[in-house]
Amino acid sequence: MNILLREEDVLKLFKIRSNGEKVINLHKDWFPVLTSPELASIVADLMGDGHLQGFKLWRVDFTSKNIKELKRFENVVFSLFGIGGKIRPCTGNKFGQTFNLGINNKLFTRILFLVGVPAGPKVKTKFSIPDWILEDKECFRTFVRRLFDCEGCVSVEGKNSFMELCMYKSESLVENGFEFFHQLKKGLKIHFGIKTMNTFISGQNMRKDGIKTLGLKLRIKKVEFLIQFYKEIGFDGQIKQDKLLKAINLKIDSSRWDSIS
């Protein structure tokens, strides 16, 4: 593990230094902040199903249909920082009932911002995979697992089965989205020998604020790379993990049939 942040690094985000010193004195045991797969998982979760409100509220929210998933996230946060949050139902969600875990801690949120979590609406914000995650195999492994758990899916279609990651960016930030996916492609190849298809755009959405967003997708289709993902990374969620195994077996069975026929 390497040092990411010291107390002085975080003090710079407080308008009044004395206020920052008071807050930091309450959590001296948090410093120095070190790299770890657990911290990488928090970064990925907030790039996926989470949201960091910075500069005004300094609050973290993580959303899921599954309360167990919120508890998993909270447990990771507690293991590193010894704090928790509050779970409440989300209202007005067009995708069905969901729940939100909110954590109000200004020091914790500032730390997350400094280690690479984007602040504000992710579709309208430039962000990238932090170097400390990209350069460490175990941090990257956990980051990818969590990001695919949040934003990935597995399509079970016989020999045409595949898995993919989809993230939306505003039309003006599509280039940044391609750069983010290029980082993923590069890391998957270097650390695990997994080759993906080229990133492509599929789908669009018009937000309530009038901003047009486009869906960027990164797909893994070849059976040898699906197997490698299953063995080296996998999903935390059992449903997606089972679907990936089923997709792999169907592709293997289809290739055997093709070779016989």
C-alpha positions, 0 to 999 in steps of 0.5 A: 500500500502506498500513501495517497493523502496526508492531512495537509492535502485535505486541509486545502479543500476547507475554506477556513483552515481552522475548521478543517483542523478541527474536523481532521483532529476528530479522525486522526486515525484516517491518515495517511490515506493509503491505496487499497482494493477496498478504497478502489471499490468505493471509487468504482461504486460512486462512478457507477451507482453512486453520487458525490455532492461536492463543494456545497453539501459534501455528501455521498449517496449510493443507490440500489434496488437491493438493501444488501448491496447498500449494506455491502457498500456501507461495510466497506466504508466502515472497514476503512473509515469507521462511519456509516450512513442512513438508508431511505426509500427513493421516491419517484423512480421510474425504474421501480423501487430503489433505496439510497444510502446517504453518508453525510461526512464532509471530511470523508467526502473530501477525501473521496474527491481527492482520490478520484471520485468525480463530484456532481452529475457524472454525465456532465463531469469529466473524470478518469480512472486514477493512476493509483488504481490503473497501476496496481493489479489488485486495486484495478481488479476490484475497481473493474469488478465493482464497475461491471457490477454497477454498470455491466450486463451479460447477454446470454444468446448462445454463440453470440453471448457477450458481456458489456459495460455501458455508461452515459455521457453528455454529448459534449463530453463523449470524447472524455467517455472514450478516454475513460473506456480506453483506460479500461481496455488498456488495464484489462489487457495489461493486467489480465490479458483480456481484449475487448471490442472497440468502444462504440455509441449505442443509445441516447437520452434527453435529460430534463435539463435539456442535455442530450446524453449518449451511451458508450459501450465496451463489449467483451465477446470472445469466449477466451476473454469471457473465461478470463474475466470470469476467472480473474475478476468476476461479479460480486452479484451471483445473478450476473456471475451465473449468467456469465458462466452460462454464456461461456458454456453456451459459446463453448457448446456452440463452437463444438457444434460448429466444428463437428458440422 
